[in-house]
Amino acid sequence: MIVLLRWSPEKESALRDCFNTTVWDVLMNPHGEDIEGMTHCLTDYLNFCADVVSPVKTVRCYPNNKPWVTREVKTVLNKKKAAFRSRDREAMKAAQQEVKHCIV
């Protein structure tokens, strides 16, 4: 499985706002000189903010599919397969162009 985060300028801005409004002393002071505890707290908080701004999307990858094969690409490839089986050259050409467009 692959975990995806999709970033955009709006999400970057929202994450920046989240960090700007954070009271960092509240997070860091309870740990005192414990660097490891402070690191875990800070890492957990940063991951929390990233998850709130951009929810994680888990994608299932099958061993026989390349990572770039999405649901849309799979649908177009199935159209191409159907055109090949029907031996319709025009439909095959159109499906191949659609595959190229979908991948690029």
ABEGO torsion letter per residue (X at the ends): XBBBBBBBAAAAAAAAAAAAABBAAAAAAAAEABAAAAAAAAAAAAAAAAAAABBBBBBBBBAABBAABBAAAAAAAAAAAAAAAAGBAAAAAAAAAAAAAAAX
